[in-house]
Amino acid sequence: VQLQASGGGLVQAGGSLRLSCAASGSTANISAVGWTRQAPGKQRELVAVLTTGGASNYSGSVKGQFTISRDSAVNMVYLQMNNLKSEDTGIYYCEVVSPGPPREVYWGQGTLVTVSS
């Protein structure tokens, strides 16, 4: 599975961005999808997950602020980010899970989000 994230950029605090992730290749068996981010000097953090059953989970730092969605018909995953804060700055990666067996996790190159205060 190949993933290409896009939609990042420079935004002022309080603004919004919508990240997109295009999946290609062996996408038929994708189950959960998610977004992680890596802020400067910090470990990568899982911020949002969406299961095939439609259940979504968010990290406490973005709950109520970010919304994850997917369009399986076109193999796209999205992350709507509202009321952005400087601490949301980082590289955002989309991830997908193929349950297998064997279970595989795929992620792409990421897209940079910079929030200016």
Stockholm file with secondary structure:
# STOCKHOLM 1.0

chainA/1-117         VQLQASGGGLVQAGGSLRLSCAASGSTANISAVGWTRQAPGKQRELVAVLTTGGASNYSGSVKGQFTISRDSAVNMVYLQMNNLKSEDTGIYYCEVVSPGPPREVYWGQGTLVTVSS
#=GR chainA/1-117 SS CEEEEECCEEEETTCCEEEEEEEESSCTTCCCEEEEEECTTSCCEEEEEECTTSCEEECTTTTTTEEEEEEGGGTEEEEEECSCCGGGCEEEEEEEEECCSSCEEEECCCEEEEEEC
#=GC SS_cons         CEEEEECCEEEETTCCEEEEEEEESSCTTCCCEEEEEECTTSCCEEEEEECTTSCEEECTTTTTTEEEEEEGGGTEEEEEECSCCGGGCEEEEEEEEECCSSCEEEECCCEEEEEEC
//
